[in-house]
Amino acid sequence: MPFTTCLALSFLCLLGPALTLGEECEKRDDDTLAMIQRHKDHSARDIGRLKSCPCSGGPCFDSAPWHQLPGVRSMNQVQDHRLRSPAAQHDPLWISDQPDLGFHGGMMGSAKVPGWTALNSTPHMYMELHEGDNWQIAQAMNFATQHNLKLLIKNTGHDWFGRSMSRGFMLWTHNIQGSQWHDAFRPANCGHSEPAVSFAAGVQFWQVFQEMKEHKRLVVTGTCATVGHVGFTLGGGYGDYSHFYGSGASNLLEAEVILPSGQQVTASECNEYSDLFKALRGGGPGFGLVTKFTYRTYPEPAVSGMIMGTVSGDMVHNLAEFFAWYKALNEQKKVKHIGGILQLQPGHVIFVNLRFVNLPAEDCQALLQQSSFFNGLTCQQAAVFNDFSDYKSSENGSKGLQPDWLKSMASSHVGSHVMRLQQ
Ligand SMILES: Cc1cc2nc3c(=O)[nH]c(=O)nc-3n(C[C@H](O)[C@H](O)[C@H](O)COP(=O)(O)OP(=O)(O)OC[C@H]3O[C@@H](n4cnc5c(N)ncnc54)[C@H](O)[C@@H]3O)c2cc1C
């Protein structure tokens, strides 16, 4: 599929007649267009199309014949007081379960906003989708194309840039559910088959964690239980095991997608949609609505564990030590066994959150001893598949499980940073 047939679905807003919009929106839209121009191989025609698209909430948007679209609903707004309540503050599962809420997580790791913030996303119109609703999705996308409307696709609202959450016509994929595990999956038109799992668009990582444990197979995921697999993979997707097993995108085997034209396609690296498939593997959102992704799975790793703790002192010196050690690890061809996150915190503190995999704990410890950076830190063996002992269910009746640390990260910041987009 040529890129010119692709529509930048998640972030169409405009610069032209949208003068009724506030400065905040215009700025977002300027940023979005600049971002598209920087990162996407769209032709000038596509960019021109974005500029002429009527913004949501304006006369063109409001006068669209919405009555012709069954199942469409108008904005369902969570009130500020509810957003500020413990329901929102302590329950990321509940937040990701609302069509009009999302997370502002762009400043994770910052001293000011180390967690995330609940965001009222206030779509003007939205459609709640379920598995098997492909015809409705095609119809909705046709409608948006025909009336030149800003279209958003949202699952959980974890998008760092709020691309699933601004005003417009939202297709809410959160309730498109289902999974299927395959002993031998053959991607469309490919000659080979391998163990795999298919997840429908609305599946979140807490569901994947549970299924991995049940099936004793590893799928490359992110860390946070409430993130959705599609957005993760569209952005590349880096998780605890990526240093050994690759990114979310590199493990994608096949995609089912509904294009802006309404056409439903199955894309793999072996069929006529291989360019679309390539774009979906980390090319960002905007190429169509994904209804299902199928991923490679792996046997349970032989051994795995954590290296966790803090390193204090001169941060520049300590980082230089770490990088010298990591370079040496690479030269010893061991680098794929250890990876993860170093979080730089105020007061020259480095929070070490690394994971080792397929390496005995004593061999891991011997590697740590090659650098003074790790003084006092140990390789601690841990179960690969979560036992969920520190997981809690939603206090507000949303489905799922979330770890305590996830809840506290949210709770320390939600409320003081509640934002509402302008009407
Ligand atoms: C708390 C937190 C923790 C995170 N942890 C990690 C991590 O460990 N590793 C990592 O790599 N990333 C991580 N991320 C980043 C995360 O992977 C991205 O923000 C991702 O885009 C979220 O996807 P989502 O579907 O949950 O969110 P959404 O906001 O619902 O969607 C994200 C983007 O994908 C598009 N999209 C979603 N579903 C579809 C679909 N079915 N078809 C087409 N487009 C779709 C949306 O339009 C939007 O642009 C984290 C983010 C947060 C906020």
The ligand as an ORCA input file, in Angstrom:
! r2SCAN-3c Opt
* xyz 0 1
  C       2.578      4.851     32.543
  C       3.183      4.514     31.218
  C       4.090      3.457     31.121
  C       4.667      3.129     29.907
  N       5.571      2.077     29.840
  C       6.152      1.777     28.656
  C       7.113      0.720     28.536
  O       7.456      0.044     29.507
  N       7.662      0.479     27.314
  C       7.299      1.200     26.205
  O       7.799      0.919     25.119
  N       6.391      2.187     26.277
  C       5.828      2.500     27.467
  N       4.936      3.526     27.557
  C       4.578      4.251     26.327
  C       3.386      3.538     25.670
  O       3.824      2.349     25.061
  C       2.788      4.484     24.608
  O       2.310      5.650     25.251
  C       1.686      3.806     23.817
  O       1.409      4.617     22.701
  C       0.419      3.593     24.639
  O      -0.507      2.862     23.883
  P      -2.028      2.731     24.382
  O      -2.767      2.017     23.309
  O      -2.034      2.210     25.747
  O      -2.490      4.271     24.464
  P      -3.494      5.140     23.606
  O      -3.298      6.538     24.092
  O      -4.853      4.592     23.650
  O      -2.930      5.005     22.121
  C      -1.611      5.372     21.830
  C      -1.474      5.712     20.341
  O      -1.725      4.556     19.566
  C      -2.847      4.773     18.709
  N      -3.669      3.570     18.769
  C      -4.088      2.904     19.873
  N      -4.804      1.830     19.521
  C      -4.835      1.827     18.166
  C      -5.417      0.956     17.204
  N      -6.140     -0.109     17.567
  N      -5.234      1.236     15.885
  C      -4.505      2.316     15.505
  N      -3.943      3.178     16.368
  C      -4.102      2.926     17.685
  C      -3.594      5.976     19.271
  O      -4.263      6.688     18.253
  C      -2.469      6.782     19.894
  O      -1.851      7.620     18.958
  C       4.330      3.868     28.767
  C       3.418      4.937     28.856
  C       2.852      5.271     30.077
  C       1.900      6.424     30.184
*
